Amino acid sequence: MSKKKPAPFTPFANEADVAGIGDLMLENRVDRITISGDVDLTADVPGLERARRLHALLGEIVAALEARELPDELPPPAVTTIDNPFD
């Protein structure tokens, strides 16, 4: 039985990549990574695999941040409101 290799995830490279671990989602943006959901890191072989994947992804994110010049703080993302077309 072959294991499915996770899709590549290059932090801050685009606005499209999403990495999933359990129900935890890491969504790529060019200026931020959004993490939402949850994952159980169980004390078994699958839990260890999920923990290693999470550790690797967070390590890649930290390395990408350390490799660039960072502002003191980013402004919050712009949020726009549109009229509901179904009203």
N, C-alpha and C positions, 0 to 999 in steps of 0.2 A: 504494500500500500504506500503510495507516494504522498508526501505532504505538500500541500499547496503553499507556494512561496508567497509571502506578503508582497503587495504592490509597493513599488518604491515610494518613499516619502522624503522629499528634500525640504527641510524646514525653510519657510519664508520664500520659496521659489515661485509660487504661483497662487492662484485663487481657486484651485480645483481639487488638489489632492486631499484625500481623507484616509486616515488609518484607523482601523478598528481593532480593539482588543476586548473580547466579550461584548458588553453593551457600552463600552467606553469609546468615544469617538474623538479623534484629534483632527481638527479641520484646519487646513493650511490657508494662510493669508500671506500677503507680502510684508505685512507689518505686525502680525500677531498670529498665534496659534490658539484656537479655541478648543478647550477640552470640556466635554460634557458626557453625561451618562455615568455608568458604574461598571466595575469589573470585580469579580471575586478572585482573589489570589489565594486559592485553596492550598492546603498542605498536601499536595499530591503532584504527580507528573504534569498534568495539564496546568495546574496552578503555577508551577515553576516555569513552564513555557510562557505563560501570560506575563509573569513577573519579569522574565528576561526580555520579552518583547517591549514591555513598558520601559524598562531600564534603558534599553538600547535607543528607543525613540527619544526619551528625555535626555539622554547623553548627546544625541545628535542635535537636539534643540539648544542645549547649553553650549555646545561647541560652535554652532552657527552664531549664537549671540556673542560669544567671546571673540569671534573672528571679525566683528564689525564694530565701527564706532557707533555708540548708542547715545541718543538724546537723554536728557535728564528724565523726561516723561513724555509719552505720546498722549495726544488728546484722545478722548473717547471716540469711538467710531461714529460717523455721521449717521443719524437715523432720520429717515423722511417718512412722513405720513401721507397716504393718498386716500382719496375718497373711495368708499366701498362700492364697487360696480354692481353689487347685488342688492343694494338698497333702493 
